[in-house]
């Protein structure tokens, strides 16, 4: 799938690792490399059972069932064996097979996971397997360094040098199409089979593969930079949040400094929406289970919902979505076409069951707050409303420092609800809005939700990574399920168009992205503590308090360091805590009623008066920059 970037001229270009020439070719390369990994593992450790090996955003993985844990030394051996397979330039051959024939072969191999995969393929669906190697392919050189793939003698391979797996593809034609210097095995982790903790624990080997060694190097450098920006580590160091296991995994505790940032984000979000014609809603955290049956979530989303609870012999469900609550709010009264569009927004906290193995800091949690909004409009209003969402999305993401986006338009999938007419109308409206916005985008044919087409926006962070945040979805399903209506101009009852949209996605995840984007060094408007005042001695404490009071009244977040540490240590602590502005007050500052100011960006800026400092701080807040 080709990807285009909406790029601000002021921003640096994306990292090389994020813009391969042909992402589809890169996927084939990685998929083939995953198979080569599995072949190498079973060549070196024949007792190992294989399961699945999909591609990922940056590489691939394969899950294995093996009693002994893989060691770092094992990974080195496996990687060397992979290079031998690549250098042998073996063919990768697809074969269509009959179900019973392949079942017998799998039984002879003693591969229970392959058998389970086979049984999961629906009757009537074509079954394919991919071979690496064939009787005429050639043989693996015993010397992985000096072998020459293009000059391999064709001989019959011993059985141990063949390998195949059930797979739908696609793959490369020859292993030699992979550059052996552009791949690396990265780590081993535990993973339950099919993600079910009731099933066997497997060993997952992660790897990465690229078209060129330069792309691999760019990725590894980006990965090293990302490790330094890990929001979990920075969040702990800056005392922003914690995940309290005593309260249950996947639940976020916002500490005072993190909560201060959240307040700023929420306050900004509300004002931006009110200024864009939205009205705010607050809805409950749970409702009768029948609501979720009507919405369809109970049928299609049950595995991600927590168990219901009994309330006076009725089943109540904690909400995994806000949408049905907004629908009920709409249905509370009959609306006229003159009232539409209605734009309703809510910072609504939802709860979803995620297995413990996939929980990850703020990025994957069980309770989170969506910046949800729903627009109820007429069919001929869709394009204008989508354009309005795109404009608001650009404004908000830009103010938080994100200028580069990847935009995808996803169209009708094979299984969907709604008529051809309404799908064509909605899809055309999305395209019209994107064209009016002037954004490049890629069309994902058939990638829409079953209930309507959608636009997804990924943001690029400071080190070139892409994060899925914003989404805009047209919904034909819920208006039908809830029998939503409005009175049309001719007096008939018609169904409104419902548009779902979120800009942050969730506050928790977006906050994690912000932490990693800025490496905790937030611009002044977001910094939890904007100014720290350091009195040189107790004699200057009262003056420090008066300065703090003046800055607080002006709307700034200020604290005084009253510790007994030496001044140099206090300044160092402020640097480690990434405090944007530090004010030192000693005898001279008190006598002159001035301030000695240091900032993270400029260092020592010298003596300033209070009005001068306040004006500089206010300008930095308004421009949303690092001072």
DRENNU-709279 format. One record per residue (C-alpha): z, x, y. Coordinates in nm, 2 decimals, padded with zeros to 4 digits, m for minus. Each point is the difference from the previous one (the first is absolute). Layout:
# residues N
w u v
Z X Y .
...
***
This chain:
# residues 627
w u v
00.00 00.00 00.00 .
m00.11 00.15 00.33 .
00.27 00.02 00.26 .
m00.03 00.01 00.38 .
00.26 00.10 00.25 .
00.07 m00.18 00.32 .
00.06 00.32 00.20 .
00.15 00.06 00.34 .
m00.17 00.30 00.16 .
00.34 00.14 00.09 .
00.11 00.01 m00.36 .
m00.07 00.29 m00.23 .
m00.24 m00.07 m00.29 .
00.13 m00.10 m00.34 .
00.10 00.27 m00.25 .
m00.29 00.12 m00.22 .
00.18 m00.14 m00.30 .
m00.02 m00.35 00.14 .
m00.37 m00.01 00.05 .
m00.19 00.09 m00.32 .
m00.38 m00.03 00.03 .
m00.01 m00.27 m00.27 .
00.32 m00.17 m00.10 .
m00.16 m00.17 m00.30 .
m00.11 00.34 m00.13 .
00.35 00.13 00.06 .
00.14 m00.28 m00.20 .
m00.24 00.07 m00.29 .
00.10 00.37 00.02 .
00.37 m00.08 m00.01 .
m00.04 m00.26 m00.28 .
m00.18 00.26 m00.21 .
00.26 00.26 00.08 .
00.27 m00.24 m00.12 .
m00.18 m00.02 m00.33 .
m00.03 00.38 m00.02 .
00.38 00.02 00.06 .
00.06 m00.23 m00.29 .
m00.24 00.20 m00.22 .
00.17 00.32 00.09 .
00.35 m00.14 m00.07 .
m00.11 m00.12 m00.35 .
m00.17 00.32 m00.07 .
00.31 00.20 00.08 .
00.26 m00.26 m00.13 .
m00.18 m00.20 m00.27 .
00.31 m00.22 m00.07 .
m00.02 m00.15 00.35 .
m00.11 m00.36 00.04 .
m00.21 m00.10 00.30 .
00.01 m00.32 00.20 .
m00.18 m00.04 00.34 .
m00.13 00.23 00.27 .
m00.11 m00.16 00.32 .
m00.10 00.16 00.33 .
00.23 m00.01 00.31 .
m00.06 00.05 00.37 .
00.02 00.38 m00.03 .
m00.06 00.06 m00.37 .
00.08 m00.14 m00.33 .
00.27 m00.02 m00.27 .
00.03 m00.06 m00.37 .
00.29 m00.14 m00.20 .
00.10 00.16 m00.33 .
00.24 m00.07 m00.28 .
00.15 00.33 m00.11 .
00.35 00.07 m00.13 .
00.03 00.33 00.17 .
m00.01 00.01 00.38 .
m00.29 00.18 00.16 .
00.12 00.32 00.18 .
m00.15 00.18 00.29 .
m00.13 00.25 m00.25 .
m00.17 m00.28 m00.19 .
m00.17 m00.11 00.31 .
m00.14 00.35 00.06 .
m00.13 00.00 m00.36 .
m00.15 m00.35 00.04 .
m00.17 00.09 00.32 .
m00.15 00.31 m00.16 .
m00.13 m00.21 m00.29 .
m00.15 m00.25 00.25 .
m00.19 00.28 00.16 .
m00.14 00.11 m00.34 .
m00.12 m00.36 m00.06 .
m00.16 m00.01 00.34 .
m00.17 00.34 m00.05 .
m00.14 m00.11 m00.33 .
m00.21 m00.25 00.19 .
00.05 m00.26 m00.27 .
m00.19 m00.34 00.03 .
00.19 m00.31 00.09 .
m00.15 m00.28 m00.21 .
00.06 m00.38 00.02 .
m00.03 m00.20 m00.32 .
00.02 m00.38 m00.03 .
00.21 m00.08 m00.31 .
00.08 m00.30 m00.21 .
00.36 m00.12 00.01 .
00.08 00.02 m00.38 .
m00.18 00.34 m00.04 .
00.20 00.16 00.28 .
00.32 m00.17 m00.12 .
m00.04 00.18 m00.34 .
m00.06 00.34 00.17 .
00.31 m00.04 00.22 .
00.21 m00.09 m00.30 .
m00.12 00.31 m00.18 .
00.09 00.21 00.31 .
00.35 m00.15 00.02 .
m00.03 m00.09 00.37 .
00.21 m00.31 00.06 .
m00.06 m00.01 00.37 .
m00.37 00.01 m00.04 .
00.03 m00.29 m00.24 .
00.21 m00.20 00.25 .
m00.26 00.07 00.27 .
m00.27 m00.12 m00.24 .
00.19 m00.32 m00.07 .
00.04 m00.07 00.37 .
m00.38 00.00 00.06 .
m00.12 m00.37 00.01 .
m00.22 m00.13 m00.28 .
m00.36 00.02 00.09 .
00.04 00.29 00.24 .
m00.20 00.31 m00.06 .
00.21 00.29 m00.14 .
m00.10 00.35 00.08 .
00.14 00.34 m00.08 .
m00.08 00.34 00.16 .
m00.04 00.32 m00.20 .
00.05 00.35 00.13 .
m00.21 00.21 m00.22 .
m00.25 m00.08 m00.28 .
m00.15 00.18 m00.31 .
m00.26 00.16 00.22 .
00.21 00.07 00.30 .
00.10 00.36 m00.05 .
00.33 00.17 m00.06 .
00.30 00.10 00.22 .
00.01 00.36 00.08 .
00.31 00.19 m00.10 .
m00.01 00.17 00.34 .
00.06 m00.25 00.28 .
m00.07 00.27 00.26 .
m00.34 00.14 m00.11 .
m00.16 m00.30 m00.16 .
m00.33 m00.12 00.15 .
m00.05 m00.38 m00.03 .
m00.37 00.01 00.05 .
m00.06 00.24 m00.29 .
00.21 m00.16 m00.28 .
m00.15 00.01 m00.34 .
m00.04 m00.35 m00.15 .
00.20 m00.01 m00.33 .
00.20 m00.26 m00.19 .
00.35 m00.03 00.15 .
00.30 m00.02 m00.23 .
00.17 m00.34 00.01 .
00.28 00.13 00.22 .
m00.25 00.06 00.28 .
m00.12 m00.36 00.02 .
00.20 m00.25 00.20 .
m00.06 m00.36 00.10 .
00.19 m00.29 00.16 .
m00.06 m00.36 00.06 .
m00.12 m00.03 00.36 .
m00.22 m00.21 00.22 .
m00.10 00.31 00.20 .
m00.17 00.12 00.21 .
m00.01 00.38 m00.07 .
m00.20 00.31 00.07 .
m00.28 00.09 m00.24 .
00.14 00.35 m00.08 .
00.34 00.17 00.03 .
m00.17 00.29 00.17 .
m00.06 m00.22 00.31 .
00.36 00.05 00.08 .
00.10 00.31 00.20 .
00.28 00.16 m00.20 .
00.14 00.16 00.32 .
00.03 m00.34 00.17 .
00.26 m00.15 m00.24 .
00.37 00.04 m00.06 .
00.28 m00.16 m00.21 .
00.28 m00.09 00.23 .
00.30 m00.15 m00.18 .
00.15 m00.19 m00.29 .
00.20 m00.32 00.04 .
00.13 m00.27 m00.23 .
m00.18 m00.34 m00.01 .
00.06 m00.30 m00.22 .
m00.30 m00.12 m00.20 .
m00.16 m00.29 00.20 .
00.27 00.05 00.26 .
00.25 m00.19 m00.22 .
00.34 00.15 m00.04 .
00.03 m00.18 m00.34 .
m00.29 00.21 m00.13 .
m00.02 00.37 m00.09 .
00.06 00.27 00.27 .
m00.31 00.22 00.03 .
m00.07 00.32 00.18 .
m00.24 m00.02 00.29 .
m00.19 00.31 00.10 .
m00.14 m00.02 00.35 .
m00.30 00.20 00.11 .
m00.24 00.03 00.29 .
m00.37 00.08 00.00 .
m00.25 00.05 00.28 .
m00.36 00.09 00.05 .
00.07 00.34 00.15 .
00.28 00.26 00.00 .
00.02 m00.05 00.38 .
00.07 m00.37 m00.04 .
00.27 00.09 m00.26 .
00.16 00.25 00.24 .
m00.01 m00.25 00.29 .
00.18 m00.26 m00.23 .
00.26 00.26 m00.11 .
00.07 00.09 00.36 .
00.03 m00.37 00.09 .
00.23 m00.05 m00.29 .
00.22 00.28 00.11 .
00.01 m00.14 00.36 .
00.08 m00.34 m00.15 .
00.30 00.14 m00.19 .
00.15 00.13 00.33 .
m00.05 m00.35 00.15 .
00.15 m00.19 m00.29 .
00.16 m00.31 00.16 .
00.29 00.00 m00.25 .
00.11 00.35 00.09 .
m00.05 m00.04 00.37 .
00.17 m00.35 m00.01 .
00.30 00.16 m00.15 .
00.01 00.30 00.24 .
m00.04 m00.22 00.31 .
00.24 m00.27 m00.14 .
m00.26 m00.27 00.03 .
00.04 m00.20 m00.32 .
00.12 00.01 m00.36 .
m00.07 m00.16 m00.33 .
00.34 m00.10 m00.14 .
m00.01 00.00 m00.38 .
00.34 m00.16 m00.01 .
m00.16 m00.31 00.15 .
m00.30 00.02 m00.23 .
m00.32 00.21 00.02 .
m00.28 m00.07 00.24 .
00.22 m00.15 00.28 .
00.00 00.17 00.34 .
00.31 00.06 00.22 .
m00.10 00.06 00.36 .
00.25 00.24 00.16 .
00.07 m00.02 00.37 .
m00.28 00.25 00.10 .
m00.25 m00.16 m00.23 .
00.10 m00.34 00.12 .
m00.05 00.11 00.36 .
m00.36 00.09 m00.08 .
m00.04 m00.33 m00.19 .
00.12 m00.19 00.30 .
m00.26 00.17 00.22 .
m00.27 m00.08 m00.25 .
00.10 m00.36 m00.03 .
00.04 m00.05 00.37 .
m00.34 00.15 00.07 .
m00.16 m00.21 m00.28 .
00.14 m00.33 00.13 .
m00.11 00.07 00.36 .
m00.35 00.10 m00.12 .
m00.03 m00.32 m00.19 .
00.13 m00.23 00.27 .
m00.24 00.16 00.24 .
m00.28 m00.06 m00.25 .
00.06 m00.38 m00.03 .
00.22 00.00 m00.31 .
00.32 m00.21 m00.04 .
00.29 00.14 m00.20 .
00.15 m00.16 m00.31 .
00.31 00.05 m00.21 .
00.00 m00.14 m00.35 .
00.26 00.00 m00.29 .
00.04 00.27 m00.26 .
m00.02 m00.23 m00.30 .
m00.13 m00.34 m00.09 .
m00.03 m00.24 m00.30 .
m00.20 00.15 m00.28 .
m00.24 m00.29 00.02 .
m00.14 00.14 00.33 .
m00.11 00.31 m00.18 .
m00.16 m00.21 m00.27 .
m00.20 m00.19 00.26 .
m00.11 00.32 00.17 .
m00.10 00.15 m00.33 .
00.22 00.30 00.03 .
00.20 m00.10 m00.30 .
m00.31 m00.01 m00.22 .
m00.17 00.31 00.14 .
00.28 00.22 00.14 .
00.29 m00.08 m00.22 .
00.05 00.35 m00.14 .
00.06 00.13 00.36 .
00.25 m00.27 00.08 .
00.38 00.02 m00.07 .
00.15 m00.26 m00.23 .
00.08 m00.33 00.15 .
00.36 m00.11 00.06 .
00.17 m00.33 m00.07 .
00.11 m00.21 00.30 .
00.14 m00.34 m00.08 .
m00.21 m00.01 m00.32 .
m00.31 00.09 00.19 .
m00.19 00.33 m00.03 .
m00.02 00.19 00.33 .
m00.22 00.31 00.04 .
00.05 00.29 00.25 .
m00.32 00.03 00.18 .
m00.27 00.26 m00.09 .
m00.23 m00.12 00.28 .
00.03 m00.17 00.34 .
m00.32 m00.20 m00.03 .
00.12 m00.33 m00.15 .
00.28 m00.02 00.26 .
m00.26 00.02 00.28 .
m00.21 m00.27 m00.18 .
00.30 m00.23 m00.02 .
00.06 00.06 00.37 .
m00.36 m00.10 00.07 .
00.03 m00.31 m00.22 .
00.32 m00.12 00.18 .
m00.23 m00.19 00.23 .
m00.36 m00.11 00.02 .
m00.21 00.22 00.23 .
m00.31 m00.07 00.20 .
m00.30 00.22 00.02 .
00.09 00.04 00.37 .
00.32 00.19 m00.10 .
m00.19 00.26 m00.21 .
00.01 00.29 m00.03 .
00.37 00.03 m00.07 .
00.12 00.36 m00.03 .
00.35 00.04 m00.16 .
00.16 00.34 m00.06 .
00.32 00.09 m00.17 .
00.19 00.32 m00.10 .
00.09 m00.15 m00.33 .
00.20 00.18 m00.27 .
m00.13 m00.05 m00.35 .
00.12 00.12 m00.34 .
m00.22 00.11 m00.29 .
00.09 00.14 m00.34 .
m00.12 00.35 m00.04 .
00.07 00.21 m00.31 .
00.24 00.28 00.07 .
m00.26 00.26 m00.10 .
m00.23 m00.09 00.29 .
00.26 m00.02 00.28 .
m00.06 00.27 00.26 .
00.21 00.04 00.31 .
m00.12 m00.25 00.27 .
m00.35 m00.01 m00.15 .
00.08 m00.22 m00.30 .
00.32 m00.21 00.02 .
00.13 m00.33 m00.12 .
00.09 m00.15 00.33 .
m00.21 00.04 00.31 .
m00.09 m00.17 00.33 .
m00.37 m00.10 00.04 .
m00.15 m00.02 00.35 .
m00.16 m00.32 m00.12 .
m00.21 m00.24 00.20 .
m00.22 m00.30 m00.08 .
m00.27 m00.15 00.20 .
m00.11 m00.36 m00.05 .
m00.34 m00.06 00.15 .
m00.33 m00.19 m00.01 .
m00.29 00.14 m00.20 .
m00.19 00.09 00.32 .
00.30 00.19 00.14 .
00.03 00.25 m00.29 .
m00.21 00.27 00.16 .
00.18 m00.01 00.33 .
00.34 00.00 m00.17 .
m00.09 00.29 m00.22 .
m00.12 00.20 00.30 .
00.33 m00.08 00.17 .
00.19 00.14 m00.30 .
m00.22 00.31 00.00 .
00.07 00.06 00.37 .
00.37 m00.05 m00.04 .
00.00 00.23 m00.31 .
m00.17 00.27 00.20 .
00.24 m00.03 00.28 .
00.31 00.01 m00.21 .
m00.11 00.28 m00.23 .
m00.13 00.20 00.29 .
00.34 m00.03 00.18 .
00.17 00.14 m00.31 .
m00.23 00.30 00.00 .
m00.27 m00.10 m00.25 .
m00.36 00.03 00.13 .
m00.21 00.04 m00.31 .
m00.05 m00.28 m00.25 .
m00.20 m00.07 m00.32 .
m00.12 m00.36 m00.01 .
m00.10 m00.19 m00.31 .
m00.15 m00.35 m00.02 .
00.06 m00.16 m00.34 .
m00.22 m00.30 m00.11 .
00.02 m00.28 m00.26 .
00.10 00.11 m00.35 .
m00.14 m00.17 m00.31 .
00.31 m00.21 m00.05 .
00.09 m00.18 00.33 .
00.08 m00.34 00.15 .
m00.19 m00.17 00.28 .
m00.36 m00.11 00.05 .
m00.30 00.24 00.06 .
m00.03 m00.15 00.34 .
00.35 00.08 00.11 .
m00.01 00.35 m00.15 .
m00.33 00.07 00.17 .
00.14 m00.13 00.33 .
00.32 00.21 m00.02 .
m00.18 00.32 m00.11 .
m00.25 m00.03 00.28 .
00.28 m00.05 00.25 .
00.17 00.32 m00.12 .
m00.32 00.19 00.04 .
m00.06 m00.15 00.34 .
00.35 00.11 00.11 .
m00.05 00.35 m00.13 .
m00.34 00.03 00.16 .
00.14 m00.13 00.33 .
00.28 00.26 m00.02 .
m00.25 00.27 m00.06 .
00.18 00.14 m00.30 .
m00.18 00.16 m00.30 .
00.11 m00.14 m00.33 .
m00.09 00.01 m00.37 .
m00.06 m00.32 m00.20 .
00.18 m00.02 m00.33 .
m00.21 m00.26 m00.18 .
00.22 m00.23 m00.21 .
00.32 00.17 00.11 .
00.14 m00.30 00.19 .
00.30 m00.20 m00.10 .
m00.06 m00.31 m00.22 .
00.09 m00.21 00.30 .
m00.22 00.15 00.27 .
m00.17 00.31 00.15 .
00.20 00.27 00.17 .
00.00 00.30 00.23 .
00.23 00.30 m00.09 .
00.07 00.28 00.24 .
00.14 00.34 m00.10 .
00.15 00.23 00.27 .
m00.04 00.37 00.00 .
00.32 00.20 00.07 .
00.05 00.34 00.16 .
m00.09 00.20 m00.31 .
m00.31 m00.21 m00.10 .
00.16 m00.24 m00.26 .
m00.11 m00.36 m00.01 .
00.25 m00.28 m00.02 .
m00.07 m00.36 m00.07 .
00.18 m00.21 00.26 .
m00.19 m00.28 00.18 .
m00.17 m00.28 m00.19 .
m00.17 m00.32 00.12 .
m00.07 m00.27 m00.26 .
m00.17 m00.33 00.01 .
00.16 m00.26 m00.23 .
m00.16 m00.31 m00.14 .
00.26 m00.04 m00.28 .
00.33 m00.09 00.18 .
m00.16 m00.26 00.23 .
m00.13 m00.17 m00.32 .
00.32 00.03 m00.20 .
00.22 m00.14 00.28 .
m00.26 m00.25 00.11 .
00.01 00.13 00.36 .
m00.18 m00.21 00.25 .
m00.09 m00.04 00.37 .
m00.16 m00.29 00.18 .
m00.36 00.09 00.09 .
m00.19 m00.10 00.31 .
m00.16 m00.29 m00.20 .
00.35 m00.13 m00.11 .
m00.04 00.12 m00.36 .
00.25 00.21 m00.18 .
m00.12 00.36 m00.06 .
00.15 00.32 m00.15 .
00.08 00.28 00.24 .
m00.10 00.36 m00.07 .
00.30 00.22 m00.07 .
00.00 00.37 00.09 .
00.27 00.24 m00.14 .
00.05 00.32 00.19 .
00.24 00.29 00.02 .
m00.03 00.31 00.22 .
00.28 00.22 m00.12 .
00.00 m00.15 m00.35 .
00.38 00.04 m00.02 .
00.25 00.15 00.24 .
00.15 00.22 m00.27 .
m00.33 00.15 m00.11 .
m00.13 00.04 00.35 .
00.32 00.17 00.10 .
m00.04 00.25 m00.29 .
m00.36 00.06 00.12 .
00.12 00.06 00.35 .
00.26 00.25 m00.12 .
m00.26 00.20 m00.19 .
m00.26 m00.03 00.27 .
00.23 00.15 00.27 .
00.21 00.21 m00.25 .
00.30 m00.17 00.16 .
m00.09 00.13 00.34 .
m00.06 m00.34 00.16 .
m00.15 m00.06 00.34 .
00.26 m00.08 00.26 .
m00.04 m00.38 m00.01 .
00.08 00.00 m00.38 .
00.27 00.27 m00.01 .
00.33 m00.15 m00.12 .
00.19 00.23 00.25 .
m00.22 00.08 00.30 .
00.24 00.21 00.20 .
00.30 00.21 m00.10 .
00.23 00.13 00.26 .
00.19 00.33 m00.05 .
00.30 00.06 00.23 .
00.08 00.37 00.00 .
00.37 m00.06 00.01 .
00.25 m00.29 00.03 .
m00.01 00.03 00.38 .
m00.36 m00.14 00.00 .
00.07 m00.29 m00.24 .
00.04 m00.26 00.28 .
m00.32 00.10 00.17 .
m00.18 m00.01 m00.34 .
00.14 m00.36 m00.05 .
m00.13 m00.10 00.34 .
m00.35 00.14 m00.09 .
00.01 m00.18 m00.33 .
00.09 m00.33 00.16 .
m00.28 00.03 00.25 .
m00.26 00.07 m00.27 .
00.13 m00.28 m00.22 .
m00.02 m00.25 00.29 .
m00.36 00.12 00.04 .
m00.07 m00.10 m00.37 .
00.02 00.34 m00.17 .
00.18 00.09 m00.32 .
00.25 00.27 00.08 .
00.30 00.18 m00.16 .
00.24 00.27 00.11 .
00.08 00.29 m00.23 .
00.37 00.04 00.04 .
00.04 00.24 m00.29 .
00.18 00.33 00.03 .
m00.31 00.19 m00.10 .
m00.13 00.28 00.22 .
m00.29 m00.10 00.23 .
m00.25 00.19 m00.20 .
00.09 m00.17 m00.32 .
m00.01 m00.34 00.18 .
m00.35 00.07 00.12 .
m00.10 00.11 m00.35 .
00.15 m00.32 m00.15 .
m00.20 m00.21 00.24 .
m00.32 00.19 m00.10 .
00.07 m00.06 m00.37 .
00.06 m00.37 00.07 .
m00.33 m00.01 00.20 .
00.17 m00.14 00.31 .
m00.29 m00.02 00.26 .
00.21 00.08 00.32 .
00.31 00.21 00.03 .
00.20 00.02 00.32 .
00.25 00.28 00.07 .
00.26 m00.06 00.26 .
00.23 00.28 00.12 .
00.18 00.09 00.32 .
m00.33 00.06 00.19 .
m00.15 m00.34 m00.10 .
00.32 m00.18 00.10 .
00.02 00.17 00.33 .
m00.37 m00.06 00.08 .
m00.01 m00.35 m00.17 .
m00.30 00.12 m00.20 .
m00.10 00.03 m00.36 .
m00.11 00.29 m00.21 .
m00.27 m00.15 m00.23 .
m00.16 00.12 m00.32 .
m00.27 m00.19 m00.19 .
m00.14 00.06 m00.35 .
m00.36 00.04 00.12 .
00.06 00.20 00.32 .
00.32 00.18 m00.07 .
00.21 00.08 00.31 .
m00.14 m00.20 00.29 .
00.26 00.10 00.25 .
00.22 m00.19 00.24 .
m00.08 m00.37 00.07 .
00.16 m00.27 00.20 .
00.09 m00.33 m00.17 .
m00.29 m00.20 00.17 .
m00.25 00.27 m00.10 .
00.12 00.00 m00.36 .
00.00 m00.38 m00.03 .
m00.36 m00.02 00.13 .
m00.12 00.27 m00.25 .
00.18 m00.18 m00.28 .
m00.14 m00.34 00.10 .
m00.36 00.14 00.02 .
00.04 00.16 m00.35 .
00.12 m00.33 m00.14 .
m00.28 m00.20 00.16 .
m00.26 00.25 m00.13 .
00.17 00.02 m00.34 .
m00.02 00.37 m00.02 .
00.21 00.29 m00.11 .
00.18 00.15 00.30 .
***
